[in-house]
């Protein structure tokens, strides 16, 4: 399917995204629990989710109230400190949610560092507060993964940023705020339709990270369901963000494949290259033993990626391999199954462990349910059980969970 994020009417913010995702079917109780838990170390928030009517549009409103706005980790929290605290949430959040949330915060921090002429280590979150930002980012990303949207194509339409001027920690600035402008570089946005800020830096950073493509208009689609997330302000027009879930008009998704042959790299160098390619945004990296000219053993390196990562990955391949040519197979079609991630408590030797599972779906049917290797490996080491025994226990538990929750 294809997902369309539509901020044309009234801009975008983190709580509007959360509201729209809940309106599409994300579990509001779970998102409330996650956002309140994740923000505890920053002063805490109270998340209230309710249905509300905005100028005739029935929508979902996510209200975020900071409990301790003077908490030392709230206003003035440094970027590095914030990331370290988010990393510590790995026992309650899937790794994918943590990684994507950190990506969003890096976009915000880089924009702030550019605007203020400071390094990342000097940047701190003061305008909205770290508690609000953590709530908005993690709540949105968690809901995004909860609905399995990470496996779908995400299209963003132009953002209405509002207009006028606003009071900030740096004095009166024009709207959109400097950080918002920096985040939206290369992305189409427009002023109005009101004299007020409509697009927040957090909302724009989420939009930038989550979207795969930006279009001027909605393409030919068949809408399946529509979610509306309400903003906190009241205008004469509906202050809502719209997310449209559509039937997939394409039978297959598209990827790009980069490949090159090498015969001069050691095992250590190949391992380093593998990690660098994944860090640079590759969806997958494959290394296949081959024979090359003069019967020399070598490796066929294949890299699967999205359009926006091609140039970056080409640079890594050229720099690390010294190859003189890289083949590019653009817009390769592939059939894909949807997936979602769940975390299930599993009791082993009278101790509770939490294991992440990847659940695969095709045509509405479950086709796979796999425990994350790193989780089972850690449990095997701690308990003395074999990896096979831990996996068997995990498989029994996930089958029970799916039977009771599907």
N, C-alpha and C positions, 0 to 999 in steps of 0.2 A: 504494500500500500504506500501511498504518499501522504505526508503530513504537511499542511500549510500553516505557517505562523503569520497571522495577519494583523500587524500593528498600524494599519493605515488610518483607522478611525480615531484612535486615542492613545497612540504610543505604546510603551512597553515598560514593565517593571517586574521585579522578581515575584512579588505577591500576586500580580496579575497572571503571570505564567503558572504559578501554583494553582490559582483558582481555576484557570482554564483546563489544566490537566485533571483536576478533581472533577470538573464538569464533564470531562471525557470518560471518567470511570476510575481514576486513581483513588485508592483507599484514603479517605480524609482522616480517619482515626490514626492510621499508620503514619501519615505525613505529619500530623500534629505531634505524635509521639517522637518521631525522628527529629523534627525541627527544634522541639523544646529540649531534647536530650543533647543535640549537637551544639546548642548555643549556651549550655550551662556554664562553661568555663569562660564565657565572655560577658557574664552578667545575667544571662538567661532571658528567655522571651516567653510570653504567653501567646500561643497561636489559637485564634478563634476562627472557625470556618463556618460560614452561613450562606444561605441563599438570599439574594438581594435583587431588587429591580433597579436597573440604571436607565432612566429615560425610556422605559418601555421594553428593555431587554432583560429577560430573566437570566441571571448570571450567578457565579459563585465568588464570594468575597473572602479572601484570606487576610484577616487582621492580625498584625504582628505588634505586640506591645512589649517593649524592653522592660524587664523587671528591675534591673539595677543599672541605670544609664551612667552612673559614676564609677562603675567597676573599672579597675586599672587595665583590664584586658579588653575593654569595650572601645571607647574613644581613645585614640592614640596607640592602638595595637599595631605593632610593626608587622610588615608582610612576612618576614621570616618566622617570627613568633607565631603568627596565625597559621602558617603552613605546618609548623611542627605540631600544633595542637590538633589540627585536622588529621594528621597522620595517626594520632593516637586513637582515632575513632574506628580503627580497623577491626576491632572486636565486635562492633555493632553495625558497621556499614560494609557492603560489598566493595572489593578493591576497585571495581570499575567506577562506582559512584565517587569514591575518594579521588581517584585519578582525574576524572572529568571535572570535579569541583575545584581541584587545584589548578586545572587548566584555565578555568574561568577566572579565578583569583589572580592568576599570573597576567591575564589580559588586562584586568583592572590595574594591577600594580605597574605594568609596563606603560600604560597610558598615563598614570599619575607621575611616573618617573620622567617621562618625556615632557610633560607639561611643566613640572616643577624643576627640571634639571637636576634631579637627584638619582642616586643609585637605588637598586631594589632594596638593599639593606637599610636605606634611610627612609623608605616609603612607609607611611602608616595610614591606617584607615580611621579617619576622624569625622568625615562629613555626615555619614549616616550612622556609623557605629558598627563595630565588628559583629555584635550580636545579631543585628538586623541583617547584615550582609550574609553571615553564615546561615541564618534561617532561610533567606531567600534562595541562596545558591544551592545548598544541600537539599532543601525542600523541592526545588525545581528538578534538579538532577535525579533525585531519588524517584520522584513521580514519573519522570521521563523513562527511566529504566523499568519502573514497576509496570508501565504500560507496554514495554517492549519496543519503544519508539527508536531506541538506539540502532535497531536493525532496519529501520525504514528510511526512505529518502525524505529529508526535511527541506522544504522550500520556504524562504523568507520573502515577504513582500515589503515594499518601502515603509520606513518608520516615520510617523508623524511625531516630531520632536517638541512641538509647541512653539512658544515665542516669548518675547519680552526679556525681563531681567530677573535675577534671583539673588537673595542674600546667601552667601556661603562663608565658610571659615576663612576664605581669602578675600572677602569683601563682595561687592556687587559685581556679578558677571552676567554676560549675555547668555541667553538660552539658544541652543544647547550648551551646557557647561563644557569647558575646555576638555575635560577627561572624556566626556561623552563623544565629542567631536573626534578625538584621537582614536577611540575604540571603533568608531564607525568609518574610519578611513577606508576608501575603496568600496563602500556600501552605500547604496542610494537611500537618502532620507529627505524629508521635506518639512518646512516650517508650518506652524498652525496646527489645528484650526482655532486655537485659543491663545490668549496671552497668559500662558502658564507652562511650567515644565511638565512634559508628558513622558519623556524617555529618560530613565535613570541610567547611570553608568553600569549598575549591576544588571539591569534588564538588558541593556545593549550588549554587555559582555556575554551573558547567557545566550542571547540571540546569535552572536558571532560564532560562538563555540558549537552550538547545537545545529545550526543550519549547514546544509551541504551545498545549497545553491540559492542565489538571489534573483528574483524575477520582478519585472514591473507589474505584471498582471497575473491573475490566476489562470493556469493553463486549462486545457480541456480535461475535466475530471467528472467523476461521479461521487458526490459527497455521501459518505456513509454515516458520519456523526459529527456534531459540531459542539465545541466547548467554549464557553464565555467566562473570562476571568475579569472581575470588576476592579477598577481602581478606587482609591480612597476619596478622590475629589468628586464633586458634583458639578456638571456642566449642563448646558442646554442640549448637548448631544450625548449619546450613550458613551460613557467612559468605560469602555470594555476592550479587552484584547480577545481576538477570536482565533481559535485553532480548529482547523478543518481536517478531519480524518477521511481519506478518500479511498475508494477501491483502486487497486493498482491497475492503471491503464497500460502498464508495460508488463509483459509476462515474466520478464527476467530483470534482475538488477544488472548494473554495469560496473566493471572494474577496469583498471589498467594493469598491464603486466610489463615490468621492466626485466630484462635478462641480459646476462653477459657470461662469457666463458673465461675462466682463469686457470692457470696451471703453475703459478709461482708463489702462492700464499701458503703459509704454514697453518697448522691446526689452530694455534693460538690466534693468529691474525684473522682467520675465518670466524672464530668465535667472537672476537671483538667487533668485526664487521656486522655480524648477525645482531648483536646488541645495539650498535649504532643505528642500524636501519630501523629497528623497532622503535627506538627512542625518537627517530626523525619522522615517525608517523606511518610507517609501513603497516598494512593490515596483516600481512603474513610474509615470511621469508623462507624460501626453500632452497636447499643446497643439495644437488644431485651429482654423485660421482660419474664422470664421463671419461672417455679417451679422446684426446685431441690430436693435432698434427704430430707425426713421427711417433705415434703410439704413446704419447706422454699422458699420464693420468692427470686429471684436472677436475674442476667443479663447474657445473652449470648453476649460476646464482639467479634465482627468480624472486622478484619482489612484487607483491600485490598491493595496490594503493589506489586512493581516490585522486581525482583530477588535481586538487589543490596541493597535493604532496609531491607531484611528479618532479618539479624542478629541484626541490630540496633533496629528494632521494637520489636524483641524478648526481648532484654535487657530492653526496656521501660516497656513492659508488666510484666516481672518478677519483676522488681524493684518496680513498682507502685502498683501492685495487690498482690504480694506475692503468686500468684498461683503456684501450683506444676507441672502443665502440660499445654502445649499449643499445640493444633492440627494444623498441617500444611497441607494444600491442595495445592501442587505445580502444576504449569502449568495448572490451570483451564482455560478452553476456554470460551470466551465470544464474542458475536456479538457486534460491536461498530458502532456508527454513527460518522461521522466527524463533526467538529465544528470550528467556527471561532468567533472572538470577534470584534465588531465594536462599535464606540462611535458616538452618534448622538446628535446634539443640539436640545433641545425641549423648546419651549417658553411657559411659564406658568405665568399668571398674569403680562404680559409685561416684564418678566425677562427670560433670556436664561439660561438653565441648560444643562449640558452634561450628558447623560445617557449611560452607557455601556450595550450592548446587547450581549447575547450568541445565536448564530444562529446554529442550528443543521441541518445536511444534511445526507440523506441516498439515495444511488443510484442517486445522482445528484439532488434530490428534497429536498426542505426545509421542515423539519418536526417539527421544533420548533423555536420560536423567543422570548426569555425571557429577560426582563429588569433585571439588577442586583438589588437584594433586597436592599442593602445598599444605592444605589443611589436613589431609589424611596422613601425609608424611610426618607432620609435626606431632600428630596424635600417636602414630606408630612409635616414634622416638621416645615420647613421654611415657607410654604405657608398656613398652616392650613387646607389644603385639606385632605380628607381621603386617606389612602393608595390605596384603590380601585379606586378612581378617578384619582390619579396619574398614576396608572397602565393602566387605560383605555386610557388616553392621550398618554402615551408612546407606547401602542400597535398600536394606530392609526398612530403615527409618524413612527414607524419601518415598518409598512405595506407600507406606502407611499415610504419610502426610498428603500425598497427591490423591489417594483414595478418599480421604476425609475432606479435602479442600477443592475438589473439582466436580 
